Amino acid sequence: MSAAHAARAFRAILWRELLRFVQQRERFFAALVRPLVWLLVFAAGFRATLGLSIIPPYETYITYDVYVVPGLIGLVQLFNGMQNSLSMVYDREMGSMRVLLATPLPRGYLLVARMLSGTAVSIIQVYAFLAIAWLCGTEVPLAGLLPLLPVMILTGLTLSALGMFLSSRIRQLENFAGVMNFLIFPMFFMSSALYPLWRVREGSVLLYELCRFNPFTYIVELLRSTLYLQFNATAFAVVAGTLLAFGALALIGYTPARGGPAAGRAGGGG
């Protein structure tokens, strides 16, 4: 595989995802409305009761809605990662996924290109959400927006790898849609997206332990620390390890020789 062939393939996959995203306006609208509802409606009540509070480890006085913004960034990327994997299941049922994986390019490269293209779409959604949140009066740390970009690439790839692994094991579109709803909300609520872990521990030790073992917690903490111009080494290590683990599992799942979903279809089977 030459560099020119690899670049041409990546451009084609990225362009296809961007076109699909532009044509599906409802998807973009839903991606913005979902976190804005949490920010403007849910957080409003907490802002009234909590006011300004110090949020360790950032040691600064911030409002609840400012604290929760990184959690909502993670929510946008989580939904997009699952949506990207849902389209993988759809493409596999329609046959276009089989055509893509039949190209002479390495299967691992094609999967990474697909994950990168989905991550690019999620980053567009995140910055659009942050712009609207800022226009609505939320104090978005503007200095952290540029350092946030490479971190969102990492977190977006991690969530895409998780979704890609699930799509390699689930054959039918209806089943995957059900798994999405079963997975997304527990991951989101059992994390530090809405509350600091020290406050969760005050309410329930069991819930605190579940949050500690939830990879999405470390995704949110990495986004939050980066937005406030700090580096969380533990969160970075956990997110990177999660990406490698689920990326490897997705690659195995999409390898026909190892019993992946294309194995039964390589010979034209249904």
C-alpha positions, 0 to 999 in steps of 0.5 A: 500500500503506497502513501498515495493509495492510503491517502486517497482511500482515507479521503474517500471514506472521510468524504462519504461520512461528511456527506452522510452527516450533511444529508442527515440534518436530523442527526446534527440537530439531535446531536446539538439538542441532546446536550443543550437540553441537559445544559440549559434545563437540567443544569439550571436547577443545580445552578440555583441551588449550588451556585459557585462551588470549588471543584477539586482538583481544579481548585477554582470556583466554577458554576455547575453548568461550567463543570458539566460541559466536558461531560456533555462533550463526552456525551456528544462523542459517545452518541456519535461513536455509537451512531457511527457503529450503527451505520457500520451494521447498516452498511454490512446488511446493505453490502457496502461494508463487504465491498469496502473490506474487499479492497486490497488495502489492509483491513486495519487501516480501513477500520482506523480510517472509518473511526477517524472519519466518525471522530471528525464528525463528532468534533464538528458537533462538539465545537458547534455545541460549545459555540451555542453554549457560549452564546447562551451564556455558559462560560466556556474556557476559550483558552482550552479549546485548541488543546482540546482538539487532539484529546477529542481525537483520542477520546473519539477514537476510543468510543468509536473503537468500542462501538466498532467492537460491538458492531462486529459482534452484533449482526442485526440492525435492530439488535444493535439499536437496542444495545446502544440504548442499554449501553449509552445511558449507564455509561453516562450516568455511572461516570463523573459527567454530572457529578464529581466522584467525591460527591458520588462517594458521599451518596453511594460507595457502590456507585462510586466503585462502578464509576471508577471502573467505567472507561467513560469516567476517564474520558470525561476527566481527560476532557475536563482537565484539558479544557482547564489546561491541565494534564491528567496522566491517569485518565490519559493512560486509561483512555489510551489503553481502552483504545488499544484494547477495543481497537484490537478486538474490533480488528479481530471481529472484522477479520474473516479468517478469525470468524469475524462478521464478514466470514460467513458472507465472503462466499456470497452467503446471506 
